[in-house]
Amino acid sequence: MEMGTAGARIAFLCMRSAHLNKNGALVDHLTVHEKAWAYCPSDVRKGEHEWKPTGGATLAELEILVRGLRERLASDARAENR
């Protein structure tokens, strides 16, 4: 497995809802899971991840996806509070 990050494809994304919240801290987002790159939107050191295969996404693609997931969660929360 090539461990460089330039142009690397990320094979897994953590989909645990508690990890989708933006924490604003400087944290580690990348780790290795099943011998492939994995990305957690919150912090890979938190543990208790729910890894889902991405099919091989770039970091930029995952950041866009996570932004959309966060917006949807916020919208759902607003709808529940109405």
DRENKOLTOR-699230 format. One record per residue: residue in one letter; x, y, z of N, C-alpha, C, O in turn. Coordinates in nm, 4 decimals. Layout:
REM residues N
{'A', {X, Y, Z}, {X, Y, Z}, {X, Y, Z}, {X, Y, Z}}
...
This chain:
REM residues 82
{'M', {0.0852, -0.1181, 0.0000}, {0.0000, 0.0000, 0.0000}, {0.0887, 0.1230, 0.0000}, {0.1806, 0.1335, 0.0812}}
{'E', {0.0626, 0.2137, -0.0882}, {0.1318, 0.3423, -0.0925}, {0.0754, 0.4314, 0.0168}, {-0.0461, 0.4485, 0.0264}}
{'M', {0.1623, 0.4883, 0.0991}, {0.1159, 0.5663, 0.2132}, {0.1246, 0.7169, 0.1919}, {0.0912, 0.7926, 0.2830}}
{'G', {0.1683, 0.7631, 0.0752}, {0.1690, 0.9066, 0.0490}, {0.0271, 0.9591, 0.0417}, {-0.0651, 0.8838, 0.0102}}
{'T', {0.0077, 1.0874, 0.0704}, {-0.1281, 1.1423, 0.0695}, {-0.1593, 1.2212, -0.0565}, {-0.2766, 1.2460, -0.0845}}
{'A', {-0.0596, 1.2611, -0.1330}, {-0.0846, 1.3414, -0.2530}, {-0.1616, 1.2580, -0.3549}, {-0.1109, 1.1571, -0.4040}}
{'G', {-0.2820, 1.2994, -0.3861}, {-0.3648, 1.2294, -0.4827}, {-0.4187, 1.0963, -0.4337}, {-0.4741, 1.0190, -0.5119}}
{'A', {-0.4030, 1.0691, -0.3062}, {-0.4474, 0.9406, -0.2512}, {-0.5993, 0.9310, -0.2523}, {-0.6696, 1.0305, -0.2348}}
{'R', {-0.6475, 0.8114, -0.2728}, {-0.7905, 0.7835, -0.2638}, {-0.8209, 0.7329, -0.1238}, {-0.7459, 0.6531, -0.0676}}
{'I', {-0.9299, 0.7794, -0.0691}, {-0.9693, 0.7409, 0.0660}, {-1.0784, 0.6360, 0.0541}, {-1.1822, 0.6588, -0.0080}}
{'A', {-1.0535, 0.5216, 0.1141}, {-1.1408, 0.4055, 0.0962}, {-1.2573, 0.3997, 0.1934}, {-1.3577, 0.3342, 0.1654}}
{'F', {-1.2454, 0.4685, 0.3092}, {-1.3502, 0.4603, 0.4107}, {-1.3817, 0.5979, 0.4676}, {-1.2942, 0.6837, 0.4795}}
{'L', {-1.5085, 0.6169, 0.5025}, {-1.5563, 0.7389, 0.5671}, {-1.6321, 0.6988, 0.6926}, {-1.7160, 0.6089, 0.6887}}
{'C', {-1.6029, 0.7651, 0.8036}, {-1.6770, 0.7405, 0.9270}, {-1.8124, 0.8105, 0.9169}, {-1.8195, 0.9318, 0.8967}}
{'M', {-1.9195, 0.7328, 0.9313}, {-2.0548, 0.7868, 0.9188}, {-2.1265, 0.7961, 1.0534}, {-2.2473, 0.8194, 1.0569}}
{'R', {-2.0556, 0.7785, 1.1617}, {-2.1176, 0.7905, 1.2946}, {-2.1688, 0.9331, 1.3104}, {-2.0917, 1.0281, 1.2966}}
{'S', {-2.2974, 0.9494, 1.3391}, {-2.3586, 1.0829, 1.3425}, {-2.2893, 1.1757, 1.4414}, {-2.2760, 1.2952, 1.4146}}
{'A', {-2.2451, 1.1230, 1.5549}, {-2.1763, 1.2069, 1.6533}, {-2.0426, 1.2581, 1.5999}, {-1.9916, 1.3591, 1.6484}}
{'H', {-1.9856, 1.1901, 1.5015}, {-1.8573, 1.2313, 1.4453}, {-1.8740, 1.3277, 1.3280}, {-1.7748, 1.3802, 1.2773}}
{'L', {-1.9964, 1.3516, 1.2846}, {-2.0190, 1.4449, 1.1742}, {-2.0193, 1.5896, 1.2203}, {-2.0063, 1.6806, 1.1384}}
{'N', {-2.0339, 1.6122, 1.3498}, {-2.0342, 1.7490, 1.4010}, {-1.8970, 1.8109, 1.3846}, {-1.7950, 1.7490, 1.4147}}
{'K', {-1.8962, 1.9335, 1.3368}, {-1.7702, 2.0057, 1.3192}, {-1.7224, 2.0524, 1.4558}, {-1.7959, 2.1190, 1.5287}}
{'N', {-1.5991, 2.0172, 1.4900}, {-1.5501, 2.0540, 1.6222}, {-1.4570, 2.1746, 1.6203}, {-1.4291, 2.2311, 1.7260}}
{'G', {-1.4082, 2.2156, 1.5044}, {-1.3250, 2.3343, 1.4928}, {-1.1830, 2.3191, 1.5439}, {-1.1016, 2.4100, 1.5273}}
{'A', {-1.1521, 2.2075, 1.6050}, {-1.0178, 2.1864, 1.6590}, {-0.9257, 2.1299, 1.5510}, {-0.9711, 2.0674, 1.4551}}
{'L', {-0.7969, 2.1530, 1.5681}, {-0.6992, 2.0906, 1.4802}, {-0.6832, 1.9462, 1.5252}, {-0.6297, 1.9187, 1.6326}}
{'V', {-0.7302, 1.8548, 1.4418}, {-0.7308, 1.7134, 1.4789}, {-0.6814, 1.6288, 1.3621}, {-0.6617, 1.6784, 1.2512}}
{'D', {-0.6622, 1.5016, 1.3892}, {-0.6274, 1.4061, 1.2847}, {-0.7559, 1.3538, 1.2217}, {-0.8420, 1.2988, 1.2903}}
{'H', {-0.7677, 1.3715, 1.0910}, {-0.8854, 1.3219, 1.0200}, {-0.8564, 1.1912, 0.9463}, {-0.9486, 1.1146, 0.9183}}
{'L', {-0.7308, 1.1652, 0.9149}, {-0.6945, 1.0472, 0.8370}, {-0.6297, 0.9403, 0.9238}, {-0.5536, 0.9691, 1.0162}}
{'T', {-0.6626, 0.8166, 0.8909}, {-0.6012, 0.7014, 0.9562}, {-0.6008, 0.5870, 0.8557}, {-0.6436, 0.6038, 0.7415}}
{'V', {-0.5534, 0.4732, 0.8972}, {-0.5562, 0.3537, 0.8134}, {-0.6548, 0.2550, 0.8749}, {-0.6479, 0.2240, 0.9939}}
{'H', {-0.7462, 0.2065, 0.7920}, {-0.8454, 0.1064, 0.8326}, {-0.8434, -0.0028, 0.7264}, {-0.8554, 0.0264, 0.6074}}
{'E', {-0.8286, -0.1261, 0.7675}, {-0.8206, -0.2400, 0.6746}, {-0.7185, -0.2151, 0.5634}, {-0.7451, -0.2433, 0.4465}}
{'K', {-0.6021, -0.1622, 0.6002}, {-0.4890, -0.1371, 0.5098}, {-0.5187, -0.0334, 0.4018}, {-0.4559, -0.0350, 0.2959}}
{'A', {-0.6137, 0.0566, 0.4273}, {-0.6473, 0.1625, 0.3317}, {-0.6749, 0.2915, 0.4083}, {-0.7054, 0.2887, 0.5276}}
{'W', {-0.6637, 0.4045, 0.3387}, {-0.6913, 0.5331, 0.4025}, {-0.8374, 0.5421, 0.4448}, {-0.9274, 0.4959, 0.3746}}
{'A', {-0.8586, 0.6026, 0.5612}, {-0.9930, 0.6241, 0.6149}, {-0.9996, 0.7660, 0.6700}, {-0.9007, 0.8183, 0.7214}}
{'Y', {-1.1180, 0.8282, 0.6588}, {-1.1377, 0.9679, 0.6990}, {-1.2514, 0.9775, 0.7998}, {-1.3604, 0.9250, 0.7771}}
{'C', {-1.2251, 1.0448, 0.9110}, {-1.3299, 1.0751, 1.0087}, {-1.3465, 1.2263, 1.0126}, {-1.2483, 1.2973, 1.0343}}
{'P', {-1.4680, 1.2782, 0.9922}, {-1.4902, 1.4226, 0.9921}, {-1.4585, 1.4893, 1.1253}, {-1.4319, 1.6094, 1.1294}}
{'S', {-1.4611, 1.4137, 1.2332}, {-1.4389, 1.4718, 1.3652}, {-1.2943, 1.4533, 1.4094}, {-1.2174, 1.5494, 1.4100}}
{'D', {-1.2568, 1.3330, 1.4459}, {-1.1222, 1.3062, 1.4954}, {-1.1025, 1.1553, 1.4991}, {-1.1748, 1.0850, 1.5697}}
{'V', {-1.0062, 1.1056, 1.4244}, {-0.9859, 0.9606, 1.4191}, {-0.9481, 0.9033, 1.5547}, {-0.9640, 0.7833, 1.5770}}
{'R', {-0.8989, 0.9856, 1.6452}, {-0.8576, 0.9360, 1.7767}, {-0.9755, 0.9150, 1.8718}, {-0.9577, 0.8598, 1.9803}}
{'K', {-1.0952, 0.9581, 1.8327}, {-1.2134, 0.9402, 1.9183}, {-1.2520, 0.7942, 1.9345}, {-1.3039, 0.7550, 2.0391}}
{'G', {-1.2277, 0.7146, 1.8335}, {-1.2688, 0.5747, 1.8382}, {-1.4176, 0.5601, 1.8109}, {-1.4866, 0.6579, 1.7820}}
{'E', {-1.4664, 0.4363, 1.8206}, {-1.6075, 0.4036, 1.7969}, {-1.6570, 0.4561, 1.6624}, {-1.7623, 0.5192, 1.6541}}
{'H', {-1.5800, 0.4293, 1.5578}, {-1.6164, 0.4750, 1.4241}, {-1.7149, 0.3790, 1.3589}, {-1.7239, 0.2622, 1.3968}}
{'E', {-1.7878, 0.4291, 1.2616}, {-1.8746, 0.3480, 1.1760}, {-1.8223, 0.3652, 1.0340}, {-1.8702, 0.4511, 0.9599}}
{'W', {-1.7242, 0.2839, 0.9959}, {-1.6596, 0.2976, 0.8662}, {-1.7482, 0.2440, 0.7544}, {-1.7998, 0.1325, 0.7624}}
{'K', {-1.7649, 0.3245, 0.6509}, {-1.8394, 0.2850, 0.5313}, {-1.7471, 0.3023, 0.4114}, {-1.6751, 0.4018, 0.4035}}
{'P', {-1.7475, 0.2077, 0.3180}, {-1.6619, 0.2197, 0.1997}, {-1.7033, 0.3390, 0.1133}, {-1.8220, 0.3684, 0.0995}}
{'T', {-1.6051, 0.4068, 0.0558}, {-1.6333, 0.5224, -0.0303}, {-1.6237, 0.4875, -0.1780}, {-1.6751, 0.5609, -0.2624}}
{'G', {-1.5591, 0.3775, -0.2097}, {-1.5343, 0.3456, -0.3494}, {-1.4081, 0.4131, -0.4012}, {-1.3738, 0.3992, -0.5185}}
{'G', {-1.3389, 0.4862, -0.3141}, {-1.2146, 0.5532, -0.3530}, {-1.2358, 0.6995, -0.3844}, {-1.2292, 0.7391, -0.5007}}
{'A', {-1.2607, 0.7798, -0.2844}, {-1.2871, 0.9230, -0.3018}, {-1.1639, 1.0050, -0.2658}, {-1.0789, 0.9609, -0.1884}}
{'T', {-1.1554, 1.1249, -0.3229}, {-1.0488, 1.2165, -0.2849}, {-1.0898, 1.2882, -0.1568}, {-1.2067, 1.2866, -0.1182}}
{'L', {-0.9938, 1.3504, -0.0922}, {-1.0227, 1.4268, 0.0284}, {-1.1196, 1.5404, -0.0029}, {-1.2111, 1.5666, 0.0750}}
{'A', {-1.1007, 1.6073, -0.1148}, {-1.1905, 1.7169, -0.1530}, {-1.3335, 1.6669, -0.1715}, {-1.4281, 1.7331, -0.1287}}
{'E', {-1.3501, 1.5512, -0.2346}, {-1.4842, 1.4945, -0.2534}, {-1.5491, 1.4620, -0.1195}, {-1.6683, 1.4862, -0.1005}}
{'L', {-1.4711, 1.4075, -0.0268}, {-1.5264, 1.3743, 0.1048}, {-1.5632, 1.4990, 0.1835}, {-1.6632, 1.4991, 0.2552}}
{'E', {-1.4847, 1.6044, 0.1715}, {-1.5172, 1.7285, 0.2418}, {-1.6495, 1.7858, 0.1925}, {-1.7282, 1.8367, 0.2723}}
{'I', {-1.6750, 1.7780, 0.0620}, {-1.8028, 1.8242, 0.0058}, {-1.9165, 1.7359, 0.0567}, {-2.0212, 1.7868, 0.0968}}
{'L', {-1.8968, 1.6051, 0.0552}, {-1.9987, 1.5117, 0.1039}, {-2.0308, 1.5367, 0.2505}, {-2.1478, 1.5413, 0.2886}}
{'V', {-1.9282, 1.5529, 0.3328}, {-1.9483, 1.5752, 0.4762}, {-2.0206, 1.7071, 0.4995}, {-2.1078, 1.7150, 0.5861}}
{'R', {-1.9860, 1.8106, 0.4240}, {-2.0557, 1.9392, 0.4374}, {-2.2051, 1.9211, 0.4106}, {-2.2881, 1.9755, 0.4835}}
{'G', {-2.2397, 1.8451, 0.3068}, {-2.3796, 1.8187, 0.2762}, {-2.4491, 1.7389, 0.3852}, {-2.5638, 1.7672, 0.4196}}
{'L', {-2.3802, 1.6391, 0.4399}, {-2.4379, 1.5603, 0.5493}, {-2.4628, 1.6465, 0.6721}, {-2.5656, 1.6325, 0.7383}}
{'R', {-2.3689, 1.7357, 0.7028}, {-2.3864, 1.8254, 0.8178}, {-2.5053, 1.9184, 0.7962}, {-2.5832, 1.9423, 0.8885}}
{'E', {-2.5195, 1.9709, 0.6742}, {-2.6326, 2.0592, 0.6443}, {-2.7644, 1.9845, 0.6574}, {-2.8621, 2.0389, 0.7089}}
{'R', {-2.7674, 1.8593, 0.6108}, {-2.8903, 1.7803, 0.6207}, {-2.9245, 1.7512, 0.7665}, {-3.0410, 1.7598, 0.8053}}
{'L', {-2.8239, 1.7165, 0.8480}, {-2.8485, 1.6929, 0.9906}, {-2.9010, 1.8183, 1.0591}, {-2.9920, 1.8107, 1.1417}}
{'A', {-2.8440, 1.9339, 1.0251}, {-2.8892, 2.0598, 1.0841}, {-3.0321, 2.0905, 1.0415}, {-3.1125, 2.1367, 1.1224}}
{'S', {-3.0640, 2.0652, 0.9152}, {-3.1990, 2.0883, 0.8647}, {-3.2994, 1.9957, 0.9331}, {-3.4085, 2.0385, 0.9705}}
{'D', {-3.2622, 1.8690, 0.9492}, {-3.3496, 1.7735, 1.0180}, {-3.3732, 1.8156, 1.1628}, {-3.4846, 1.8039, 1.2139}}
{'A', {-3.2687, 1.8643, 1.2285}, {-3.2813, 1.9084, 1.3683}, {-3.3733, 2.0298, 1.3783}, {-3.4535, 2.0399, 1.4711}}
{'R', {-3.3615, 2.1222, 1.2824}, {-3.4505, 2.2397, 1.2825}, {-3.5951, 2.1973, 1.2612}, {-3.6856, 2.2509, 1.3253}}
{'A', {-3.6176, 2.1016, 1.1716}, {-3.7532, 2.0542, 1.1441}, {-3.8140, 1.9869, 1.2671}, {-3.9335, 2.0014, 1.2930}}
{'E', {-3.7332, 1.9141, 1.3420}, {-3.7827, 1.8483, 1.4634}, {-3.8203, 1.9489, 1.5712}, {-3.9083, 1.9223, 1.6531}}
{'N', {-3.7547, 2.0637, 1.5719}, {-3.7790, 2.1656, 1.6749}, {-3.8955, 2.2580, 1.6418}, {-3.9288, 2.3466, 1.7206}}
{'R', {-3.9569, 2.2382, 1.5272}, {-4.0704, 2.3249, 1.4892}, {-4.1972, 2.2818, 1.5554}, {-4.3018, 2.3434, 1.5346}}
